C-alpha cells in the first residue's frame, strides 16, 4: 500500500513537472499587452556577444537570444544593451577602449537599420521612439572599470549614451567590492567609489547595485540621492547563500530608496537546484584546472562533459514569477521589473523564457496569477521608467 501511495505521489510530481515545461497558452490579451506597451529589459548582452562573433542582429540570427524579428515577436522595444567589461581588464586602459568599442557596435546596429532601431538616452526618447515603431537601444555599463578613477570618463560615457553603471562585476575593482570576490578589498565602496556614486547622481547615470557586495549595496544607498536599480538580480530567498542575489532586508531597503529590482531569468539565479548545480560545476572546473592545468584538453572539455553527465535542472516560467511575487508581497508592485540577462547566461534560461520572443509568456503568467493590466505595465517598464525619470530630474537640478 505504501509503495502504491509513493508511486502515486511521484507520478503526480512528474506530471506537474511535465505540465510546467509544456508550451504555455498565450491569450490575445497577453500578446496585445506585449505589443501595445513599452517593454524595458534592463540587461541584454548583445554587444559582448558581437565582440566574440559578429552577427547582424537587425535580421534573424541562427543563435543567441536576441535579434530584430524575435524582439518584434515578443514586443520588446527598449532593451538596455549591456556594455560588459570583464573584471580582468580593471586598472587597464583596455577596459575603456573595449567599452567604446562595444558602444560602437550598438551604433553600428542602428546604422545598419535606422528604420528598426535607435539609440535612446532618455525616458522621453524611449517614448518618442516607441511611438514611431522603433526599438530603442539605451545603454548600461556592466562593470565600472572603464571609468579608471577619472570622473572625466564618467562624463565621456554619459555623452556616449551610458545611462547606468554596474559598479563592479566578478571581482573587486577600483570602485567597489564584488559579491563574487571574497577578498572584500574595500569593505564596500572605495573612497573613489563613494565619490563616483554622488557624481553619477549629478550627471544622470543610474547607480546599479547588481554584482556588488552587501556592504557596497548599503553604502551606495546611503550616498545616493536618487533611486538605484538592480539591473539583473534575483532573490536570495530562493537561492540561500548566493550573495549575487538580494536578500529580503536588501529588498526592503531598496523599496525605501524608491529603487527597482529587475529580475534575472538565468536558472542558476532563480532556483536552489540550478544554483547548486552551478556551484558543483565551478568546484569541478577548479579541480580540473589544478589537476590538469588550464591549457589541457581535460580542462577545456570539462564543462561540456559535466553538462552531459549532469544536465542542468532548468528553472521554469513559474520560478521567475515566484521571484516577482515575492518582491510584490514584500515591498509592493512599484519596485520590480525585467532584467533577463539574455545573451549573458548561456544555455541556462528557463523553460518558456528562452529568448526575447517569449515576453508574452511572462505576461500570460502574470495574468494567470491575477495581476491587473496596470500592474503588468508597471512591471514591463513603468517602474524602471519612474526610477530613470527621477534620476533625470535630479541631474537637471544639479
C-alpha positions in Angstrom: 0.0 0.0 0.0 2.8 2.4 0.9 4.6 1.7 -2.3 1.4 2.4 -4.3 1.0 5.7 -2.5 4.6 6.6 -3.0 4.3 5.8 -6.8 1.2 7.9 -7.0 2.9 10.9 -5.4 5.9 10.5 -7.7 3.6 10.3 -10.7 1.8 13.5 -9.6 5.1 15.3 -9.2 6.3 14.1 -12.6 3.0 15.1 -14.2 3.3 18.5 -12.6 6.8 19.0 -13.9 6.0 17.9 -17.4 3.0 20.3 -17.5 5.2 23.1 -16.3 7.6 22.7 -19.2 5.0 22.4 -21.9 4.3 25.4 -24.1 2.2 28.0 -22.3 -1.1 29.0 -24.0 -0.8 32.7 -24.6 -4.0 34.7 -24.9 -4.7 37.6 -27.3 -4.8 39.8 -24.3 -1.2 38.9 -23.4 0.0 39.5 -27.0 -1.8 42.8 -27.0 -0.2 43.9 -23.8 3.2 43.0 -25.2 2.7 44.8 -28.5 1.0 47.9 -27.2 3.2 48.9 -24.3 6.8 49.7 -23.7 8.8 46.7 -22.5 12.1 47.6 -20.9 14.6 44.7 -20.3 17.4 46.3 -18.4 20.1 43.9 -19.3 20.8 42.1 -22.6 24.4 41.2 -23.5 24.2 41.7 -27.3 27.4 43.9 -27.6 29.7 41.4 -26.0 28.1 38.6 -28.0 29.1 40.6 -31.1 32.6 41.1 -29.8 33.0 37.3 -29.6 31.4 36.8 -33.0 29.9 39.4 -35.2 26.3 38.7 -36.4 23.8 41.1 -37.9 21.1 41.2 -35.3 19.0 43.6 -37.5 18.0 40.3 -39.2 17.2 36.8 -37.9 20.2 35.0 -36.4 20.8 31.3 -36.0 21.9 31.5 -32.4 21.9 33.9 -29.4 18.8 35.1 -27.6 18.2 38.5 -29.4 17.6 39.7 -32.9 15.1 42.1 -34.5 12.5 39.6 -35.7 12.3 37.8 -32.3 12.3 41.2 -30.4 9.3 42.3 -32.5 7.6 39.0 -32.0 8.0 39.4 -28.2 7.1 43.1 -28.1 10.5 44.1 -26.8 11.1 47.7 -27.7 13.5 49.1 -25.1 16.3 46.6 -24.3 19.3 48.0 -22.5 22.4 47.0 -24.3 24.9 45.9 -21.8 28.4 47.3 -22.3 30.1 44.4 -20.4 33.7 44.7 -19.4 35.4 41.6 -18.0 36.8 42.0 -14.5 40.3 41.1 -15.7 40.6 44.4 -17.5 40.3 46.6 -14.4 43.1 49.1 -14.0 43.8 48.7 -17.7 43.3 51.3 -20.5 41.9 48.3 -22.4 38.8 48.4 -20.4 38.0 51.9 -21.5 38.9 51.0 -25.1 36.6 47.9 -25.0 33.7 50.0 -23.6 34.0 52.5 -26.5 34.3 49.6 -29.0 31.1 47.9 -27.7 29.2 51.2 -27.9 30.4 51.4 -31.5 28.8 48.0 -32.1 25.4 49.4 -30.9 25.8 52.4 -33.1 26.6 50.1 -36.0 23.3 48.2 -35.3 21.4 51.4 -35.6 23.4 52.5 -38.6 22.5 49.3 -40.4 18.8 49.6 -39.7 17.7 53.1 -38.7 14.2 52.1 -39.7 14.3 49.4 -36.9 16.5 50.7 -34.1 17.5 54.0 -32.4 19.8 54.8 -29.5 17.8 56.1 -26.6 19.4 58.4 -24.0 16.3 59.5 -22.0 12.9 58.4 -21.0 11.5 60.9 -23.5 13.4 59.4 -26.3 12.1 55.9 -25.4 8.5 57.2 -25.6 9.1 59.0 -28.8 10.8 56.1 -30.5 8.1 53.7 -29.3 5.5 56.0 -30.9 7.5 55.7 -34.2 7.6 51.9 -34.0 11.4 51.8 -33.4 13.2 49.6 -30.9 15.1 51.8 -28.5 18.6 50.8 -27.5 19.5 52.5 -24.3 23.0 51.6 -22.9 24.1 50.4 -19.5 27.7 49.7 -18.5 28.3 46.4 -16.7 31.4 46.9 -14.5 32.6 50.5 -13.8 36.2 49.5 -14.7 36.3 51.8 -17.8 35.9 54.9 -15.5 39.6 54.3 -14.4 39.3 56.6 -11.4 38.7 59.6 -13.6 35.4 61.4 -13.4 36.0 62.8 -16.8 35.4 59.3 -18.1 32.0 59.3 -16.4 31.1 62.4 -18.5 32.6 60.8 -21.6 30.5 57.7 -21.3 27.4 59.7 -20.4 27.9 61.6 -23.6 28.2 58.3 -25.5 24.8 57.2 -24.1 25.6 55.3 -20.9 22.6 55.6 -18.5 23.5 53.2 -15.8 26.8 51.7 -14.4 27.0 48.4 -12.6 29.7 49.4 -10.1 31.6 46.1 -10.2 31.4 42.7 -11.8 33.0 39.4 -10.7 36.0 40.9 -8.8 36.6 44.0 -6.7 37.6 46.9 -8.9 38.7 50.4 -8.1 35.1 51.4 -7.3 33.5 48.6 -5.3 33.8 45.1 -3.8 32.0 42.3 -5.7 29.6 39.7 -4.3 31.8 37.1 -6.0 35.1 38.3 -4.6 35.8 37.0 -1.1 38.7 39.5 -0.5 36.5 42.4 0.4 39.2 44.8 -0.6 37.3 48.0 0.3 34.8 46.6 2.8 32.1 48.1 0.5 32.8 51.0 -1.8 36.3 52.5 -2.3 36.8 56.2 -1.5 36.6 56.9 -5.2 33.5 54.7 -5.5 31.7 56.9 -2.9 32.7 60.0 -4.8 31.6 58.3 -8.1 28.1 57.5 -6.8 27.5 61.1 -5.8 28.8 62.3 -9.2 26.6 59.7 -11.1 23.6 61.3 -9.4 24.6 64.7 -10.6 25.3 63.6 -14.2 22.2 61.4 -14.5 23.7 57.9 -14.6 21.7 55.4 -12.6 23.6 53.5 -9.8 23.3 49.8 -10.5 24.0 47.6 -7.4 23.8 44.2 -9.2 27.0 42.2 -8.6 28.3 44.3 -5.6 28.8 43.0 -2.1 26.2 43.6 0.5 28.3 46.2 2.3 28.7 48.1 -1.0 25.0 47.9 -1.6 24.1 49.6 1.7 26.8 52.2 1.3 25.6 53.1 -2.2 22.0 53.5 -0.9 23.3 55.7 1.9 25.1 58.0 -0.5 22.8 58.1 -3.5 20.3 60.9 -3.5 18.3 59.1 -6.2 16.6 55.7 -6.5 19.0 53.0 -7.5 18.5 49.9 -9.7 19.5 46.2 -9.6 19.7 45.8 -13.3 19.7 42.0 -13.4 19.4 40.4 -9.9 17.1 37.8 -8.4 16.3 36.8 -4.8 18.4 35.1 -2.2 15.2 33.7 -0.6 15.2 31.2 -3.4 19.0 30.7 -3.6 20.2 30.6 0.0 23.8 31.7 0.4 24.1 33.1 -3.1 25.2 36.7 -2.4 24.9 37.7 -6.0 21.2 37.8 -5.4 19.4 40.2 -2.9 18.1 39.1 0.5 14.8 40.4 1.9 16.4 43.1 4.1 18.1 44.5 1.0 14.9 44.4 -1.0 13.2 46.3 1.8 16.0 48.9 1.8 15.7 49.2 -2.0 12.0 49.9 -1.6 12.6 52.7 0.9 15.1 54.1 -1.5 12.4 54.1 -4.2 14.5 51.8 -6.4 13.7 48.8 -8.6 15.0 45.2 -8.8 15.0 43.8 -12.4 14.6 40.0 -12.2 17.4 37.9 -13.8 16.0 34.9 -15.7 19.1 32.7 -15.6 18.2 29.3 -14.0 21.1 29.5 -11.6 19.8 32.8 -10.3 16.3 31.6 -9.9 16.2 28.2 -8.2 18.1 26.5 -5.5 18.6 23.3 -7.5 20.1 25.1 -10.5 22.3 27.2 -8.2 23.6 24.1 -6.5 24.4 22.6 -10.0 26.4 25.8 -10.9 28.4 25.6 -7.7 29.1 21.9 -8.3 30.3 22.7 -11.8 32.5 25.5 -10.6 34.1 23.3 -8.0 34.7 20.6 -10.6 36.2 23.1 -13.0 38.6 24.4 -10.3 39.6 20.8 -9.5 40.3 20.1 -13.2 42.4 23.2 -13.5 44.5 22.3 -10.5 44.9 18.7 -11.7 45.4 19.1 -15.4 46.2 22.8 -16.0 44.2 25.4 -17.8 45.7 24.6 -21.2 44.9 20.9 -21.0 42.3 19.2 -23.2 40.7 17.8 -20.0 40.1 21.3 -18.6 38.9 22.6 -22.0 36.3 19.9 -22.3 35.2 19.8 -18.6 32.1 22.0 -19.0 30.7 20.0 -21.9 31.4 16.7 -20.2 29.9 17.9 -16.9 26.7 19.2 -18.6 26.4 15.9 -20.4 26.8 13.8 -17.3 24.9 16.3 -15.0 22.1 18.0 -17.0 21.2 21.5 -15.8 17.8 21.4 -13.9 16.3 24.3 -15.8 14.1 26.8 -13.9 10.6 27.4 -15.3 8.4 30.4 -16.1 6.7 29.8 -12.7 10.1 30.0 -11.0 10.6 33.5 -12.4 7.1 34.5 -11.5 7.7 33.4 -7.9 10.5 36.0 -7.7 8.2 38.7 -8.9 5.5 37.7 -6.5 8.0 37.7 -3.6 9.1 41.3 -4.3 5.5 42.5 -4.6 4.4 40.8 -1.4 7.5 42.2 0.4 7.6 45.9 -0.8 4.7 46.4 -3.3 4.2 46.5 -7.0 6.3 49.6 -7.6 9.7 48.1 -7.3 10.1 45.1 -9.7 10.8 44.7 -13.4 12.6 42.6 -16.0 16.4 42.2 -16.3 16.6 38.9 -18.2 20.4 38.7 -18.9 19.6 37.4 -22.3 22.8 36.6 -24.3 24.6 36.7 -20.9 23.7 33.5 -19.2 24.3 31.0 -21.9 22.2 27.9 -22.1 20.7 28.3 -18.6 17.4 30.1 -19.4 14.1 28.8 -18.0 11.6 26.8 -20.0 9.2 29.1 -21.8 11.6 32.1 -21.5 14.3 31.0 -23.9 14.7 34.2 -25.9 13.3 37.7 -26.5 10.3 36.4 -28.3 8.9 35.0 -25.1 7.8 38.1 -23.1 4.1 37.3 -23.9 4.7 34.0 -21.9 5.8 36.1 -18.9 2.8 38.4 -19.3 0.4 35.4 -19.6 1.9 34.0 -16.4 1.3 37.3 -14.6 -2.3 37.4 -15.9 -2.8 33.8 -14.6 -1.5 34.9 -11.2 -4.1 37.7 -11.0 -2.0 40.8 -11.9 -4.0 43.6 -13.4 -3.2 45.2 -16.7 -1.9 48.3 -14.9 0.3 46.3 -12.6 1.7 44.3 -15.6 2.6 47.5 -17.4 4.4 48.7 -14.3 6.5 45.5 -14.3 7.1 45.7 -18.1 8.5 49.3 -17.9 6.6 51.7 -15.7 8.7 51.1 -12.5 12.0 51.4 -14.3 10.9 54.5 -16.2 9.9 56.1 -12.9 13.3 55.5 -11.5 15.1 56.7 -14.6 12.9 59.8 -14.7 13.7 60.6 -11.1 17.4 60.4 -11.9 17.0 62.7 -14.9 15.1 65.2 -12.8 17.7 65.2 -10.0 20.6 65.6 -12.5 18.7 68.6 -14.2 18.7 70.4 -10.9 22.3 69.7 -10.0 
